[in-house]
Amino acid sequence: MDIHDVPRAPGRLPVVGHGWGLWRDPVRFMAELAGAGKIARVDIGSRVIYVITDFELLHRVLVENSDAYERGLLFERIRLIFGESLIVADGEQHRDLRRLLQPAFHRTELASHAHTMKRNADALASSWRPGQHVEARSAMLEVVIANVLESMFSHEPGTGELQFISGLVEDIGAGAMVGSVLPGKLANLPLPVNRKFLSAGMQLRDYCRELLVARRAGGDRRNDLIDILLDSSIDNHHSDKFLAEQAVTVLFGGIDPSTTTLTWALYELSQRPEMASRLQQEISDAGELDPGSLGRLDYLNRFLNEVTRIHSPLLQTRRTVTTVDLGGFTFPAGTDIGYSIAAIHRNPDIFAEPDTFDPDRWPASTAGTKCRSFVPFSMGNQMCIGNNFAWMALQTTLHSLLSKWEFRPVVTEKVPRAMGPIPGIGKLPLEVRPVFR
Ligand code: HEM
């Protein structure tokens, strides 16, 4: 069968195609896509994407036959900022960059990063007062930015700096998503969303370049990402622009998904006091823990599995570079392919009652078995390079916050959405109450 035989997702409207359904409830749209087929055609305005909803087909694309694909639609837009960096590279260039940056994420480095993460989360927890209404998303955003800057760049940002970077990150995230689905002509017009995206991207890249230049001028060594980049430029004569592109990729790449995941975790806790108190009991029974041994907190890890299963990346893209046979269809070179981790994580054939939030669906973490189709960080050679860093930050931050506080919902009129790879909550006011044990 050829590309025209691929079943189309239901609910297509004139002009906007499936754009309206995707906008109205993105996760539901993706979860229901599996009903159309293992691969379903989705029309967003004038763009057509063939979205894979089946795990085994996805495995073929990302792992077994990855050389037949390049990054695709979502990456065209961010290339304007990230240039030739890891997050947009393919093939040989990607392999080289991955090898270059991997040491910054080694397990031995992670152990020392865990202390930084704990310090930041403890400082946040100590800054709250009983009964205070805190805005959880912006608080998580600042902790996440501080974690990456201190761990990878050995740089402690001040309050104003954190707010400045938070603003840039939000503008880049919104512009990247909106711009990727705008029709070609609109994507290049000087619309406010496009101007903000480009300006924020340039400012964040310049910020990273200044950190690199200052380190080189100062001559001190910190054994971090900046040292790795500066060392590589000695032999390879990389330009400062190239180095700043790698740095901004690492800084930006993890901020949005980590912030959104932590915000969802706090949201779920505020809705489920019984789970929060089970977690608090586990944390208190474990006593003083080295941040590196948080893996032993069984219920915390099951809870995080469930948060990352139910709130996962909505749509990633690839593009065929050659003719590809997949799922019984033949796709010519240049076909836009999408994949939805959210759809796979909500598939009832893999996860019974997929819309139910239930940490107990996961086996004890000591059993060491995770479901093969549970892929919050994707899979293959382009899977998330920051997965272990991110997991440690999730564990450490929740451990610190839950040691001191309970979270209660605050009634608000309308909850704004956050645009990013994982559909999120734009603002989450919560009341904090002290934990008494
Ligand atoms: C809960 C947190 C996170 C989630 C759910 C997540 C998810 C992902 C996913 C699904 C991809 C693959 C995208 C694709 O298929 O094209 C990815 C790639 C990537 N992530 Fe993460 N990520 C998280 C945190 C982080 C952190 C903390 C960092 C860095 C400090 C990071 C840096 C990157 C980079 C650089 C890539 C591109 C890797 C490559 O192409 O080789 N991520 N992430």
Residues whose N, C-alpha, C, O or C-beta is under 5 A from the ligand:
A	BS01	HEM	L86 I87 T249 V250 G253 G254 P257 S258 T261 P313 Q316 P376 F377 S378 N381 Q382 M383 C384 I385 G386 F389 A390
